[in-house]
C-alpha cells in the first residue's frame, strides 16, 4: 500500500506517542527502551480486524480483501463494468431509473471487510476509522470534489443522533474536508421525519420510507442555493436515502448534487447498454 492509504494513529499509537515524547528529554537510550516497551504493551492494530500490524493501517490480509472501485464504471451511478465501453457510458439502471443526483462514486464495494469497517465506525464507536475511510473516499471522489462548493453529510434524526452520540456520515465528511479543503456544511440538511431502519426493506419500501424525511431549513438555504453539493454517506444500497436528500437539496436551489460514499452495494458487475 502507498502513503495515501496509511491509516491514522490507533489509540495504542497515540498513547505510545504521548508517553514516549515525555521521555525524549531524558536521553535517547531511555527513550529507546521506553518505545520498545510501549510497542509490546500497546501494539498498533489493523483498523479492520484489530490484529497487530507492523506500522500503521490495514493488515495485508484485510487490504487484499478490500475491493476498491476504479474505472471502468457507469458515469452516472459509479457501478463498475466488466469491460471498458468507452467514456460516458451509462448502465441500464441509470437509464431506466435516473436519480435526482448527478453522479455517485464509492471507494469500495460493500463486502465483508467493508462491512466490518462500516459497522465498527457506526455501532462500535470506532471513530478512529473515519480519517482513513475519508481518505479513501476523497481519492475515489476526486472528480466530484474538484468541482464541489460544499460537503453535506446525510443527517440522522436527532433522536438517533442523541442515542448514537455522533453521525458517522458527518465524521466522514469532516475527514474529506481536511483532505480536500472543500468546506463542510454539517447542519445544512436535516432529517425532519424519524424513519425506520432501511435494512430488510425492498427498494420501493426504502423509497417510501424516506419520502419527505429531509429538509433544508430556511436559515440554511444560503449555504446551498447555487452551490455544487457533494452529499456524503457511509453506504449506498438502493440509493433511496441519498436520492431523497438530493431532492431536498435541489428544492433548496442547489446547482448540482453529487454523492460520495465509502461503500456501495454491487449486486453483480454491470454491463453498459
N, C-alpha and C positions, 0 to 999 in steps of 0.2 A: 504494500500500500504506500501511496506517496504522502507528501506532507500535508495535503489538503484533507486527507481522510483520517488524520490523527484525532483521537478524542480528547476532550478536555480532561483536566486532572480529576481523578476519582477522589473520594473522600480520604482514602488512605494516603494518596499522593499529596493532597492538600495539607493534611495534618503533618505528614512527614516533612513537607517543605517548611512549614511554620516552625516546627521544633528544630529542624536541622539549622535553620537560619540563626537561631539563638546561640548555636554553638560555634559558628564560624569565627567569632572573635576570640574564642578560647584556643584556637590553633587548628591547623589542618589535620594533624594526627587524630586529635579528639573528634574533630568533625567527621573524619572518615569512619571512625569506629561507630559514631552515632548514626551515620547514614546506613551503614551495614546493618546495625541492629534494627533500625526502622524498616529497612527493606524486608527483613524477616518477619517483624511483628505486624507491619501494615503493608502487605504486598499489593501492587497495582492489579486491579481486576478487570477482566473483559467487561465492556459495558453491556453486552448481551447476555452471556451465560454466567458471569461472575466468577469464572475460573481465573487463577493467577495468570498474568500475561507479562512478558518482557516488554518494557516500555509502557506506552500509553495507548489505549484504543481498544480495538476489537481483536480477539484472538484469531489465529489463522483459520481455525475450523469455522467459526461464525462468519468470518469475512468471505470464505469460499461459498457459504450457503446464502449470502445476500444476493438477490438478483436485481442489480441496478438496471434501470430503464434508460436506453440510449436509442438514437435513431437506428433504423427507420421506424417511425410511428405516425399515427394519424395526426395531421396538422392541427386538428381541432381538439380532439379528446386526449391525445397523447397515448393512445392504445398501441402497443407495439405490433409491428407487422413481421411476418415470417421472412419476407424479402423486401428489397428496396424498390418501390414502384416509381420513384422519382419524387421531386419536391412538390409539396402542396396537396398530395392525395389525401382523400378523406376515407374513413372507414364507413362501412354500411350503417353502423349505429349512428354516426354523426350526421349522415344524410337523412336517415329515417326519423330521427328524433333530435334535432339540433337543440342544444341547451341555450339558456339565456346568456351564459358567459361565453366569451370569445374563444379562449384556449384553456386547456388544462394540462399540467405537467406534474409528474410524480418522480421522486427519487428512486424508489424501489417497488418491485411487485410485493403485494401483501401475501407473503408466505409465512412459514412457521417462525423463521428468525425475525422477520419484520414484525410479526405479531407479538413476539416476546418483547421487543423494544417498545412498541406502542403501548402494550398493556403495563409494562414496568413503569413507563412515564405516567400513564393515565391513572392507574389504580394502586401503584405501589410507591408513590411519592419519589420516584427516581428522576427528580428534576435535573440531576446532573447529566441526563441523556440529551436534554434539549439542545445544548450547543452543537454537539456532533451531528445530531439529526438535522438541525437547522443548516449546518454547513453543507451537508449533502443536498438538502433542498435548494439552497442558494445556487449550487452548481447545476442542478437539474433545471432550474428555472431561470437561467441566465437570459434567455430570450425574452421572457416576460419581464424580468426585473430591470432590464436595460431600458425599457420604455415606461416603467412604473412611476407614478407620483406618490402613491401611498400604499401601505400594507394594512389590511383589515383582517383580524382573526375571526373565525366563526365563533360566535359567543355562546356561552352556556346560559341557561336560565339562572336567575340569581339564587334560587333555592339550591340548585345543583352545584353552583359555584361555591356557595357557602359550605355545603357538606364536603366538597372535594378540596376546598381551600385554594385552588388555582385552576386556571383554564389552560389545558395543555396546548391548545392552538395559539393562545397568547404567548406562552413561553417559546414556542417555535418561531412565532413572528418576531419576538424580541431578538432571538438569535440571528434571524435573517437580516433584521435591521442592522445589527452590529457588523455582519459580513458585507453588506451592500450599501449601507447608509441611506437606503430608502426609508423615509420616515414612517413610523407606526402610529396609526390612529386606533388605539386599542378599544375605545368606547364609542366608536362611530356607528357601530351596528349593535342592536340589542335584540335579544330573544324575548319577545313580549308574550309568548304563549308557552306554557310548560308542556312539552310533548313527551310521549312515551319513548322508550329506547327503540332505536331503529332495528336492532338485532332481531332477526326472526320474522320481520315483515316482508311482504312481497314488494316488488318495485312500485306497484300502484298504491299500496298501503303506505309505503315510505313517503311518496309524494303527497298523499292526502294528510299524513301525519304532520308534516311541516308547513302545510299551506297556511299562509298568514302568520307564521311564527316569528318573523323577523321584521324589524323596522329601523330606519334611520331617524333618530329623534330630530325634531325641528331645529334645535340648537346646534346639531352636528352636521347639518346639511352643507354648510360652507366648506367642511372638510372633504366632502365627496363630490359636490357639483363641479362638473367639468374635468374631473380627475380620472386618470387611468389607475384603476384599483387592482391590486393583487390580493385576492382572498386566500387566506391561509388556513389549512386544516390538517389533521393528522392522517386520516384515511378517507379515500374516496371509494365508495362501494357502488351504489346505484347512481349517485350524483344528485339525489333528490335534495339533500340538505344544502349543498353549495349552489344548486340551481335556485332554490328559494331565497337564499342570501343574495345571489346575484340580481334577482328580480327586485328585491328591496333596494339594493344599491342603485339600480338603473332607474327606479321610481324617484330616487333622490337626485337624479340627473347626473349620475356618473357617466363619464365619457365612454368608458370601456371597463369591463370586468374580466379578469383572468383568474385562474385558480391554480394554486400551488399546494401540493400535499406531500407528506412524507411517503406514503404508500398508497397504491391503488390496487383494487381487486381486478385481476385479469383472468376472466373465465377460461380463455384459451387465446393463443396468439391469433390475432385477426388479420384477414387479408383485405386489401382495398377492393373497391368495386372494379 
